[in-house]
Amino acid sequence: MNHLRSKPNTKAFVVIIVAFFISVENFYDCFSPVQVHHQSGSSSRVRDVGFVQKLTIASSINNEDGYDIGSSSRGSTNNSGNDSGDEYYETDVVVIGSGIGGLSAAACIASTGNYRVTVCESHDTAGGAAHEWQAGKGFRFESGPSLYAGLSPDRSPNPLKHVFQIIGEEPEWITYDLWGTYLPEGSLIADAVGADEFFKKLDVCGGPDAKEQWQRLMERIRPLGDAIFGLPPSAIRRDGFVGLTMGRYAPALADVIIKGGSSLQDPFSKILDEEHITDPFIRNWLDLICFLLQGATTKDAPTTLMAYMLSDFYRPNVVLDFPKGGTQSIVSALTRGVTKHKDCELRLNTHIKKILVDKDTGRAAGVETADGKIIKATKAVISNADLWSTRKMVDAATAPALASELDDRIKRLERCDSFLHLHVGIDAKGLPATASASFPAQWASLESWERGVEAPRNLVLVSMVSLLDPSMAPDGCHAIHAYVPATEPYQDWADLDRNSAEYRAKKNEAAEVLWRAIEQQIPDVRQRAKVTLIGTPLTHERFLRRDGGTYGPFLKATDGMLSGQTTCLDGFLCCGDSTFPGIGMPAAAASGNIAANTVVSPIEHWKMLDKIKM
């Protein structure tokens, strides 16, 4: 029996559904939704395919919004030579896209030592929506402010941590416990993570019974959150063997069912109403957290997601994590997890045009590249591209059922909006060199609760990661990134010519809200600026290959869950934020892990689970 195709029995299906409800860990990526691009550390099995194409990309990038990626260290030993020119190549598993989901899938499969794995990346660096680039003389920019947690402890429920443990590669972590907010209630409010610190915030912002309400809420949801901690998404696979791998965690699964009951997929607002949470600040704050988490407020976010996040974020002794060397260190660790294995490689500048189907067997047979080369896959093809981009790679003439299935998936989804970005490299003279309560490395700036956290240009997130890791900026300087978190409508930009005066004027006008958010902490930032880069939804669309510049798909809790990793086409799977569990780096890692689990045998999957520590 081909376990990529087999259908789960009823009991296994119930297990999958319950597992879907509880596999959530996105908050720690809520400040890191996107990145624009450059530079991957890797091994000799990183192949740079298409030198002419690379030159074309570099030339066009230099003309886009000032994002001059040509200043990065392209052409280094990270790219180990041009393609051999072969028109046909065979491997076991092809992964389309080297985002966190794709790299997680590839690295977990490669970790078994039993498969040849080829990752195909359109751009000239790995990472997808999680890479960095350099500008000026040594400024290293990330698109996401990168607020992470659950990665430095040896034992953790974070799915990305589990991937690191499976593949035996991981960055070094810098830990800290402070971030900040500028809210309508007042000026900078230092937000140390942990339960006790939040009570101090309620003293400043909450009403007379805010603490009592918060305590009541936490007493309701903490048992469910604690139960979820014991059930890793790494145990999920999308076939009939899920009963075996999930059965390994049967006590935790039972605990979740008992403590969650019928509320598992209810909107979180229902829990708030049942517990009579009426304090305006608490309701507003939870809407903000929900929105940063998955582009939805409490009326649309599932209870499981918020129970997990609140239980974890407001527990004793929790810390925040930052990867030494920046988010690119995460990408590099995952890349090493692929390329250190025999016959496993990452191919850069390899754009996939089409999914191939074997006419005799009716299964996925490989891919065709944009320059007409064929990469055959004997085992599976996994797409880490977003749903809309994946659909474009499917020919309805050769795979009509798959085309129809993806069309149906698209119809049931909405898209999150896009982004505005402001990357600034500044002179740091007279500014702190390290983060503190009065000068945090990351902060959120909200202009109005009444407008709603989801309103365009109302909420801005800012990160100055050079306060955490000085290597992110030249000596005596800081690197800053500010952005609106998926609240900028793409349609307002769609018809603009990127080379027009109208576009440049609109871009500068749009950036004002981002400048104001930085000026909350650094009033003279404009005078200090050495490098200034403004990104729009068109930038986001172009450099991340995000269809319509979107952050990702949106589905209300009441409308069910995102589709899983398997499809109706035997041997073709999907991963990334268009599949369950959804948006965010930990969720993308979980999706890739689940896809890998489904490709490998149950015995190989079991051995992966032996490596994770809860």
C-alpha positions in Angstrom: 0.0 0.0 0.0 1.3 3.4 -0.9 1.1 5.4 2.4 1.1 8.7 0.5 -2.3 7.8 -0.9 -4.0 5.7 1.6 -7.1 7.1 3.4 -7.3 7.2 7.2 -9.9 5.0 8.9 -12.6 6.7 11.0 -10.8 6.5 14.3 -7.6 7.8 12.7 -9.6 10.6 11.1 -11.0 11.6 14.5 -7.4 11.7 15.8 -6.3 13.9 12.9 -9.2 16.4 13.5 -8.5 16.7 17.2 -4.8 17.0 16.5 -5.6 19.8 14.1 -7.4 21.7 16.8 -4.4 21.7 19.1 -1.4 22.1 16.9 -0.8 25.8 17.3 2.3 27.9 18.0 2.4 31.1 16.0 2.6 34.0 18.4 6.3 34.1 18.6 6.5 34.7 15.0 3.8 37.4 15.1 6.5 40.1 14.7 8.2 38.3 11.9 5.8 37.9 9.0 8.0 38.7 6.1 11.4 39.2 4.9 12.7 40.7 1.7 16.0 39.1 0.9 19.5 37.9 1.0 22.3 35.6 1.9 22.2 32.0 3.0 24.9 30.0 4.8 25.0 26.5 3.4 27.3 23.7 2.4 28.8 22.6 -0.9 25.5 21.1 -2.0 24.0 24.5 -2.5 23.9 24.9 -6.3 23.6 28.2 -8.0 21.7 27.5 -11.2 21.5 30.1 -13.9 24.2 32.8 -13.8 22.5 34.9 -16.5 19.2 34.7 -14.6 20.9 35.9 -11.5 22.3 38.9 -13.3 18.9 39.7 -14.6 17.4 39.5 -11.1 20.1 41.6 -9.6 19.6 44.3 -12.2 15.9 44.5 -11.7 16.1 44.5 -7.9 18.4 47.6 -8.0 15.6 49.5 -9.6 12.9 48.5 -7.1 12.2 50.8 -4.2 15.8 51.2 -3.4 16.1 47.6 -2.3 19.6 47.1 -3.6 20.3 43.5 -3.0 23.4 43.7 -5.2 25.3 45.0 -2.2 25.0 41.6 -0.4 27.6 38.9 -0.4 26.3 37.1 -3.4 28.8 35.1 -5.3 30.5 33.9 -2.1 31.3 30.2 -1.3 27.6 29.8 -0.4 26.9 29.3 -4.1 29.1 26.6 -5.3 29.0 26.7 -9.0 26.7 26.7 -12.0 24.4 24.0 -13.1 25.9 21.1 -15.0 23.5 21.8 -17.8 21.7 18.4 -17.6 18.3 18.5 -19.1 17.1 15.6 -17.0 17.8 14.9 -13.3 16.4 12.2 -11.0 15.8 12.5 -7.2 13.4 10.9 -4.7 11.7 14.1 -3.3 11.4 17.5 -4.9 10.6 20.4 -2.7 9.4 23.6 -4.4 10.5 26.6 -2.4 13.0 27.0 0.4 10.8 28.9 2.9 10.6 27.6 6.4 8.0 25.0 5.5 9.9 23.7 2.5 13.3 23.5 4.3 11.7 21.9 7.3 10.1 19.2 5.1 13.3 18.7 3.2 15.5 18.5 6.2 13.3 16.1 8.1 13.1 13.8 5.1 16.8 14.0 4.6 17.5 13.3 8.2 16.4 9.7 7.7 19.4 9.1 5.4 17.2 7.1 3.1 16.1 9.6 0.4 17.6 11.9 -2.2 16.1 15.3 -1.7 16.3 18.3 -4.0 15.0 21.8 -2.9 14.3 24.2 -5.8 14.4 27.9 -5.0 13.5 30.6 -7.5 15.7 33.2 -5.9 19.4 33.3 -5.4 19.2 32.7 -1.7 17.3 30.3 0.6 14.7 31.3 3.2 11.7 32.4 1.3 9.8 34.8 3.6 12.6 34.4 6.3 15.8 35.8 4.9 17.9 38.9 5.2 19.9 41.1 2.9 22.6 43.7 3.3 22.6 47.4 2.4 25.0 50.2 2.8 28.2 49.2 4.5 27.2 46.3 6.8 23.5 47.0 7.6 21.8 43.6 7.8 18.0 43.9 7.4 15.2 41.5 8.2 11.6 42.0 7.2 10.3 40.7 10.5 11.2 42.1 13.9 11.6 38.5 14.9 10.1 38.1 18.4 10.6 34.4 19.2 10.2 32.2 22.2 10.3 28.6 23.1 13.4 28.0 21.0 16.3 28.4 23.6 15.0 25.8 26.1 16.1 22.2 25.6 12.5 21.1 26.2 9.8 23.0 24.4 6.4 22.6 22.6 7.6 24.9 19.8 7.3 23.0 16.4 10.4 24.7 15.0 12.4 23.6 18.0 11.3 20.0 17.3 12.5 20.3 13.7 15.9 21.5 14.9 16.0 18.5 17.2 15.1 16.1 14.4 17.7 17.4 12.0 20.5 18.0 14.6 21.1 21.6 13.6 20.2 24.8 15.4 21.3 28.4 15.8 22.8 29.8 19.0 20.2 31.8 21.0 20.3 35.2 22.7 17.6 35.4 25.5 15.9 38.5 26.9 12.5 39.3 28.4 11.5 42.9 27.4 9.6 44.5 24.6 7.5 47.6 24.6 4.2 49.2 23.5 3.2 52.8 22.7 -0.6 52.7 23.2 -3.4 55.3 23.4 -3.3 54.8 27.2 0.1 56.4 27.5 3.7 56.6 26.4 6.2 53.7 26.4 5.0 50.8 28.5 7.7 48.2 29.1 6.3 44.7 28.5 8.3 42.0 30.3 6.9 38.6 29.4 5.4 36.6 32.3 2.2 36.7 34.4 3.4 39.1 37.1 4.6 41.6 34.6 1.2 41.7 32.8 -0.5 42.6 36.1 1.7 45.7 36.2 0.4 46.6 32.7 -3.2 46.2 33.9 -2.4 48.6 36.7 -1.6 51.3 34.1 -4.2 50.4 31.4 -7.0 48.3 32.9 -10.1 49.2 34.8 -10.7 48.6 38.6 -11.5 44.9 38.2 -9.2 44.1 35.3 -6.9 42.0 37.3 -9.8 39.9 38.6 -11.1 39.4 35.1 -7.7 38.4 33.8 -7.2 35.9 36.6 -10.6 34.4 35.8 -9.8 34.1 32.2 -6.4 32.4 32.8 -8.0 29.9 35.2 -10.4 29.0 32.4 -7.8 28.5 29.6 -4.6 27.5 31.4 -5.6 23.9 31.8 -6.2 23.6 28.1 -3.0 25.4 27.2 -1.0 23.2 29.5 -2.6 20.1 28.0 -1.8 21.3 24.5 1.9 21.6 25.4 2.1 17.8 25.7 0.8 17.0 22.2 3.3 17.9 19.5 2.3 18.5 15.8 5.4 16.4 15.0 3.2 13.4 15.7 0.7 14.2 12.9 0.9 12.4 9.5 -1.7 12.5 6.8 -2.4 8.8 6.3 -3.9 5.9 8.1 -0.7 5.4 10.3 -1.6 8.6 12.2 -3.3 6.4 14.8 0.1 4.8 15.5 2.1 8.0 15.8 -0.5 10.0 17.7 -1.2 7.0 19.9 2.3 7.6 21.3 0.8 10.7 22.9 -2.6 9.2 23.8 -2.7 10.5 27.5 -2.0 14.1 26.3 -4.6 13.7 23.6 -7.2 12.6 26.1 -6.2 15.5 28.4 -6.9 18.0 25.6 -10.2 16.4 24.8 -11.3 16.4 28.4 -10.2 20.0 29.1 -11.1 21.5 25.8 -14.5 19.8 25.3 -16.7 21.3 22.7 -14.9 24.7 22.8 -11.7 23.6 20.9 -12.6 25.3 17.6 -14.9 28.0 19.0 -14.0 31.6 18.4 -12.1 32.9 21.4 -14.6 35.7 21.9 -17.1 33.1 23.0 -14.8 32.2 25.9 -14.4 35.9 26.7 -18.2 36.3 26.8 -18.7 33.2 28.9 -16.2 34.4 31.5 -17.7 37.9 31.4 -14.5 39.6 30.3 -15.7 43.1 29.8 -12.7 45.3 30.6 -12.1 47.4 27.5 -8.3 47.2 27.7 -8.2 43.4 28.1 -10.6 43.0 25.1 -8.5 45.4 23.0 -5.2 43.8 24.0 -6.4 40.3 23.1 -7.7 41.5 19.8 -4.2 43.0 19.1 -2.5 39.7 20.1 -4.9 37.7 18.0 -4.4 39.9 15.0 -0.6 39.7 15.2 -1.0 36.0 15.6 -3.0 35.1 12.5 -4.5 38.2 11.0 -7.8 37.8 13.0 -9.4 39.3 16.0 -10.9 37.3 18.9 -14.2 36.9 17.1 -12.5 34.8 14.4 -9.5 33.2 16.1 -9.9 29.7 17.5 -9.8 29.1 21.3 -7.0 26.5 21.0 -4.7 29.0 19.4 -5.2 31.6 22.1 -5.2 29.1 25.0 -1.8 27.9 23.9 -0.4 31.3 23.4 -1.7 32.9 26.6 -0.7 29.9 28.7 2.8 30.0 27.3 3.4 33.8 27.1 2.2 34.5 30.6 3.8 31.6 32.5 6.6 32.0 35.0 10.2 32.3 33.9 9.4 32.6 30.2 12.0 34.4 28.0 12.2 35.7 24.5 14.7 34.3 22.0 16.7 35.8 19.2 19.0 33.7 16.9 22.6 34.9 17.1 23.4 36.2 13.6 19.8 37.0 12.9 16.9 35.1 11.4 19.2 34.0 8.6 20.8 31.7 11.2 17.5 29.8 11.3 17.5 29.4 7.5 21.2 28.4 7.5 20.5 25.7 10.2 17.6 24.2 8.2 19.7 24.4 5.0 22.5 22.5 6.6 19.9 19.9 7.7 19.4 19.2 4.0 22.8 19.6 2.4 24.9 17.6 4.9 23.3 14.4 3.7 24.4 12.5 0.6 22.5 13.2 -2.6 20.5 16.0 -0.9 20.9 19.6 -2.3 19.4 23.0 -2.6 19.2 24.5 -6.1 19.1 28.2 -6.2 17.7 30.3 -9.2 15.6 27.3 -10.1 12.1 28.5 -10.9 9.5 25.7 -11.3 7.0 26.2 -14.1 5.0 23.0 -14.0 4.1 19.9 -11.9 4.6 16.8 -13.9 2.2 13.8 -13.8 3.0 10.3 -14.9 0.5 9.3 -17.6 0.7 5.6 -16.8 0.5 5.7 -13.0 -1.4 9.0 -12.6 0.9 10.2 -9.8 3.2 13.2 -9.4 6.3 12.5 -11.3 8.5 15.6 -10.9 8.7 19.1 -12.0 9.7 21.2 -15.1 11.8 24.3 -14.5 11.3 27.6 -16.2 14.2 26.9 -18.6 12.7 23.5 -19.6 14.7 21.1 -17.5 13.1 18.1 -16.0 13.6 17.0 -12.4 12.0 13.6 -11.8 10.8 12.6 -8.4 10.5 8.9 -7.6 8.7 9.4 -4.3 7.0 12.8 -3.9 6.7 16.4 -4.9 6.1 19.0 -2.1 5.1 22.5 -2.9 6.0 25.2 -0.3 4.7 27.9 -2.6 1.5 29.7 -1.5 -1.8 28.2 -2.7 -2.3 30.7 -5.5 1.2 30.2 -6.9 0.9 26.4 -6.6 -2.3 26.4 -8.6 -0.4 28.2 -11.4 2.0 25.3 -11.6 -0.8 22.8 -12.2 -1.9 22.1 -15.8 -5.6 21.3 -15.7 -5.2 19.2 -18.9 -2.7 16.8 -17.2 -4.0 17.0 -13.6 -7.7 18.0 -13.8 -8.6 16.7 -10.4 -5.8 18.5 -8.6 -6.5 21.7 -10.5 -10.2 21.4 -9.3 -9.2 20.7 -5.7 -6.8 23.7 -5.5 -9.5 25.9 -7.1 -11.9 24.7 -4.4 -9.4 25.4 -1.7 -8.9 28.9 -3.0 -12.6 29.6 -3.1 -13.1 29.0 0.6 -10.2 31.3 1.7 -9.8 35.0 2.0 -6.4 36.7 1.8 -4.8 38.7 4.5 -3.7 42.1 3.3 -0.2 43.1 2.6 2.6 45.3 4.1 4.4 48.6 4.2 8.0 48.4 5.2 10.6 50.9 6.3 14.2 49.7 6.8 16.5 52.3 8.2 20.2 52.2 9.0 21.1 55.0 11.4 24.0 56.6 13.2 23.7 55.4 16.8 25.8 58.1 18.5 24.3 58.9 21.9 21.8 56.0 21.7 22.0 52.9 23.9 24.0 50.0 22.7 21.8 47.4 24.4 18.1 47.0 25.1 16.5 48.0 28.4 13.0 48.7 29.8 13.3 52.4 28.7 14.8 51.5 25.3 13.5 48.1 24.2 14.7 46.3 21.0 11.1 45.8 19.8 8.0 47.8 20.2 4.4 48.2 18.9 2.8 51.5 18.3 -1.0 51.8 18.1 -2.6 55.1 17.2 -6.3 54.3 18.1 -8.2 51.4 19.6 -11.4 52.8 18.2 -10.3 52.4 14.6 -9.5 48.7 15.3 -6.2 46.9 15.3 -6.9 45.6 11.8 -7.4 49.1 10.3 -4.9 50.2 7.7 -1.9 52.2 9.0 -3.1 52.1 12.6 -0.8 49.5 14.1 3.0 49.5 13.5 5.6 47.1 14.7 9.3 48.1 15.1 12.4 46.1 15.7 16.0 47.2 16.3 17.7 43.9 16.5 21.1 45.4 16.6 20.4 46.1 20.3 20.3 42.3 20.7 23.0 41.3 18.3 25.5 44.1 17.3 26.5 42.1 14.2 23.3 43.3 12.5 24.7 46.8 11.9 28.2 48.4 11.5 30.0 49.7 14.5 28.4 52.8 15.9 25.1 52.2 14.0 21.7 50.5 14.4 19.5 48.7 11.9 15.8 49.4 12.3 12.7 47.8 10.6 9.2 49.2 11.0 6.1 47.7 9.2 2.3 47.5 9.3 1.3 43.9 10.1 -0.7 42.8 7.0 -3.1 45.8 7.1 -2.2 47.5 3.8 -4.7 46.8 1.0 -2.9 45.5 -2.1 -5.6 46.9 -4.4 -4.6 50.4 -3.5 -1.2 49.8 -5.2 -2.0 47.2 -7.9 -2.2 49.5 -10.9 0.8 51.7 -10.1 3.9 51.8 -12.2 6.8 51.2 -9.9 9.0 53.6 -11.9 6.4 56.4 -11.8 6.5 59.7 -9.9 3.1 58.8 -8.6 4.3 55.6 -7.1 7.3 57.3 -5.4 5.1 60.0 -3.9 2.5 57.5 -2.7 5.3 55.4 -1.2 6.8 58.3 0.7 3.4 59.4 2.0 2.6 55.8 3.2 5.9 55.6 5.1 4.9 58.5 7.4 3.1 56.2 9.8 6.2 54.1 10.0 8.5 57.0 10.7 6.1 58.2 13.4 6.3 54.8 15.1 10.1 54.9 15.2 10.1 58.5 16.3 8.2 57.5 19.5 11.5 56.1 20.7 14.1 57.9 18.5 12.7 61.4 17.8 15.6 62.4 15.5 15.7 59.2 13.5 15.3 60.9 10.1 18.4 63.0 10.8 20.4 60.0 11.8 19.4 57.9 8.7 22.3 56.6 6.5 20.2 54.1 4.6 16.4 54.4 4.0 14.4 51.7 2.1 10.6 51.8 1.7 8.7 48.7 0.7 5.1 48.4 -0.5 2.7 45.6 -1.3 4.3 45.6 -4.8 7.7 45.1 -3.2 6.3 42.3 -1.1 4.7 40.6 -4.1 7.7 40.9 -6.3 10.5 39.8 -4.0 8.7 37.2 -2.0 6.6 35.8 -4.9 3.5 36.3 -2.7 0.5 36.3 -4.9 -1.1 39.7 -4.5 1.5 40.6 -1.9 -0.6 38.8 0.7 0.7 37.7 4.2 -1.2 34.5 3.6 -4.6 32.9 3.7 -7.3 33.8 6.2 -10.0 31.4 7.5 -12.4 32.2 10.3 -12.6 29.7 13.2 -16.2 29.1 12.4 -15.4 28.2 8.8 -13.1 25.3 9.8 -9.4 24.8 9.3 -7.0 25.2 6.5 -6.5 22.2 4.3 -3.9 19.6 5.1 -0.7 18.6 3.4 -2.0 15.8 1.1 -3.9 16.2 -2.2 -5.9 14.1 -4.5 -2.8 13.6 -6.7 -0.8 10.7 -5.4 2.7 11.8 -4.5 1.9 15.5 -4.5 1.8 17.4 -1.1 1.7 21.0 0.0 3.2 22.8 3.0 3.7 26.3 4.2 1.2 28.9 5.4 -1.5 27.9 2.9 -1.9 24.6 4.7 -2.6 23.6 8.3 -1.7 25.0 10.9 -1.3 28.3 8.9 0.6 31.6 9.2 3.8 32.1 11.1 7.3 30.5 11.3 6.5 27.8 13.9 3.3 26.9 12.0 5.1 26.8 8.7 7.8 24.5 10.3 5.0 22.3 11.6 3.4 22.1 8.2 6.7 21.0 6.6 7.3 18.5 9.4 3.8 17.0 8.8 4.5 16.8 5.1 7.8 15.0 5.8 6.1 12.6 8.2 3.6 11.7 5.5 6.3 10.9 3.0 8.5 8.8 5.2 7.6 5.4 6.6 5.9 5.1 10.0 9.1 3.5 11.4 11.2 6.5 10.1 8.6 8.9 11.6 8.8 7.1 14.9 12.5 7.5 15.0 12.1 11.3 14.4 9.7 11.5 17.4 12.4 9.8 19.5 14.5 13.0 19.0 12.1 15.6 20.2 12.0 16.8 23.8 8.8 18.1 25.3 
